[in-house]
Amino acid sequence: MDLKLKGKNAIVTGGSKSIGRSIALNLAKEGANVAICARGKDALLKTRKELLQMGVSVIALVCDVGNSKDLNAFLDTVKKQFGAIDVLVNNVSALSLGNDIKDWEKSLNVDVMASVRATRQVIPWMEEAGSGSILFISSGSGLAAGSPPAYAAAKAAIISYSKTIAIELAPKNIRVNTIAPGSIEFPGGLWELTKKKTGHFMIRSLAV
């Protein structure tokens, strides 16, 4: 499949594992240069190696997107090295599955505010280039009841926010989309651990 992404520059937050890693690898497969960030260095370097094998330019930096200074620095570094940003994938999630105040704070800061901050930072760059694409990774949890409340509320907020800016940015040739996947099993993830512990894969709306 040719998605006309060859030579484009893409950013994927949380791009070292699970959905983010798969998105980054597929962008690279299509010929896009890819910048990824994550808190874990080992997984980040492993994915960086996989991306480089596809013959594209790669930036992989350790970054806690919940820290606004770290996030700003990461994005500025990518802009400086790539020159332009064509695609932003807001993928990171705190995956905070409790209902304590700390769970709400983590979910809102990482899932929502980090996505808002990253989006606001790249919009002027896309406006200058005359086009761009912004993708948010929400969850089925943001569409239906039954998931941990802080996580679900944060994912619902992302859907609402993306709808608003999609209308605002459309006249500027910047597309905004959100996907809401269901449960995703990946090595070392919640559902693999659950399956090993219980002997089966539980079907729920929570996406990880």
N, C-alpha and C positions, 0 to 999 in steps of 0.2 A: 504494500500500500504506500502510495506517495502522497503525503499530507502537505507537501510544499513547505517543509520545515528546514530543508537543507540550508545551512549557513545562518539560521536564526539563532538567537540567544535566549536561553530559558533559565529561570530560577525555580528550584523546587525546595521549599523549606521542609525539613524532616525527610530528606531524600535518601537516607541510608538504609531504611528498612521498609518492609511491608508495601503499602500502596505508594508511598513516596518513591521508594526505590524502583518499583515497577514503572512508574510514570517517567522517572529520570532515564531509565534504560531504554524505554520505548521512544522517548524524545531523541536520545542519542542514535538509536537505530534509524530514525528518520533523517539523521544528519544534522540535528541541532546541537549547538554547543550548550553545555549544561553546567550550572552552578548549583551545588547542593550544600546544605548545612545540617548539622545535628549536634547533639550534646556528646554522644559517644564517639570517641576517636577511632576505635578499632573497626566498627561497622562502617564508619565514614570512609576510612582508607580502603577498605575492601571494596566498597561500591565504586569509589574513585577509580580503582584499578580496572574494574569491569567496564566502566564508561570509557576509559582511555583506550581500551582494546577495540573500541568501535571507531577510532580515528577522528574523534572530535576534540575540541578544546574543553577542558574540564577545570572547574574550581571547586574545591571541597574544603570547607572551613568549619572548625568547631565553633558552635554558636548556640547560646541559650536565647531563643527568640523571645522569651518572657522578659529578658533584660533589654530594654529599648536601646541602650547604647550599643550593646553587642549586635543587635539586629541592624541598626543603622550603619554600623561599621561594616558588617558583612555586605549589605546591599551596595554601599558606596564602593567597596572593593570590587565587587562584580561589575558595577557600572564602569569603573575606571579601566578594568582589564578588558571587558568585552566591548565597551564603547556604546552599546545600545542594548536595551532590554525589550524583547519582543513578547515574551511569555512569562507570567508569574503564576506559580501554583502554590497557593496557601494550603499546605497540607498538615502542618504540625498540630498535634493535639496533646494536651496534658494527660488525657485519658484518666481523669480524676473521677473515680466511680463511687465516691461516698456522698454524704449529704451534710457534712460539716461545713462551717464557714470557710475553712481552708480549702475544701474541695471546690466551693463556689469561686473563691478568689483565684485558684489555679486555672479553673476552666475559663473564666472570663478573661484573665490576663493572657493566657497562652492561646486558647482556641479562638477567642474573639479579638482581643486588642492587638495581639501580634499580627493577626491577619489584616486588621484595619491599618495598623502602622505601616506594614509592608506595602499595602495597596496604595496608601496615600503618598508613600515615598516614590513609587515607580510611576504613578500616573503622569506627573510632569514629563518624565522621560519618554513615555509612550506618546503623549501629546506632541512633544517635539518631533518625534519620529513620524507622526501622522497615523499610527496604527498600533495595535497591541491586543493581547488576549490575557485575561485574568481568570483563573479558575480557583474556586474554593472547594475544599473537600469537607462536606458536611457529613451527615449520617442519617440512616433511616430513623435513628433515635430522635432526630429533630422534627420528625413528621408524625410520630405516633407515641402514645403513652406506653409505659412499661419499662423504661430504662432509668438509670440513676438520674435524679432530677437536675443536678448541676451540669452534668455532661449533656443531657438532652436539651436543656435550656440554651446552653452555649451553641449547640449545633443548630438550633432553631433560629437563634440570633444571626448566625452566619447566613442562613437562607434569606432572612428578611433584609439584611444589609446588602447582599449581592443583588437582590431584585431592585433596590433603590438606585444603586450606582450603575446598574446595567442600563437603566433609562437615562441617567445623567450622562453617561459616557458614550452611548450609541452614536450621537451626532458627531463625536470626535473620532469615529472609526475604531473604538476600543470595545471589544466584546467582553462581556462578563458572564460567566456561567458557574453553576454549582452542581456538583453531583452528590448524591446521598446513598452511598453503598450500604449493603447489609453486612453481616458478619464475615470477616475476612480471616482466614487461618494462614499464618506464616510462621516460619521457624523461630522459636523463642517467644512467640506472642501469646496473648491471653487464651485464645481458643486451642492452641496446641497444648498448652499446659492443662487446660480444662479437660481436653480429651484424654491426656495421659493419666489424669487423676481419676476421672469418672469412667473412662472406657468408651465414651461416646461424645459426639459433637452436639452441643445443645443449640437448638435453633432459636435465636432471639433477634431483636431488631438492632442490637448494639453493634456498631461497626468499629473495628480496631485496625 
